[in-house]
Amino acid sequence: MFTERRIERHQLSCFLQVFNRLTDKPLGFLGNVSQDGLMLISQLPMMVNVDFELRVKIPKADGTYHPVDFTATCLWSQEDINPQHYDSGFRVLQACDEYGYLINALLHYFSFDPLQASA
C-alpha cells in the first residue's frame, strides 16, 4: 500500500490574506480565486450586494509586500463547514493588471504536473 505522499498539499486559505483596501484591516483569507471572482473565508459574514475595495498583499523576497488591488461585489455569504467561519462569494468588478498575474501564478503554483510528480 502506498503511504508516502509525492505531491505536497497546499491550503490556499492559509497563505493569502485579504484586506479592506481603504482601512487596511484584514477581512479574511482567499479560499479560491478566478479571473471573474473569488471566495473569501472570514470569521464574520459579509454584507451581500455591497461593493468592497479589496487588497491582497503578495509577499516579496525582501520581506515587503506588493499590493494587488481590486473592487468586488459580494454575491452571497454563508456559514462554512468549520465552526465560526463564513464563506463569501465575490464577483470582481475592477482590478489592476497584477490581479491577472496573481491568478496565473496561483494556477501555475497549484496545478498538477505529472512530470514533476513522478520524480
Sequence and secondary structure as in RCSB ss.txt:
>XXXX:A:sequence
MFTERRIERHQLSCFLQVFNRLTDKPLGFLGNVSQDGLMLISQLPMMVNVDFELRVKIPKADGTYHPVDFTATCL
WSQEDINPQHYDSGFRVLQACDEYGYLINALLHYFSFDPLQASA
>XXXX:A:secstr
   S SS    GGGT EEEETTT  EEEEEEEE SSEEEEEESS   TT EEEEEEEEE TTS EEEEEEEEEEE
EEEE SSTT EEEEEEEEEE HHHHHHHHHHHHHHS  HHHHT 
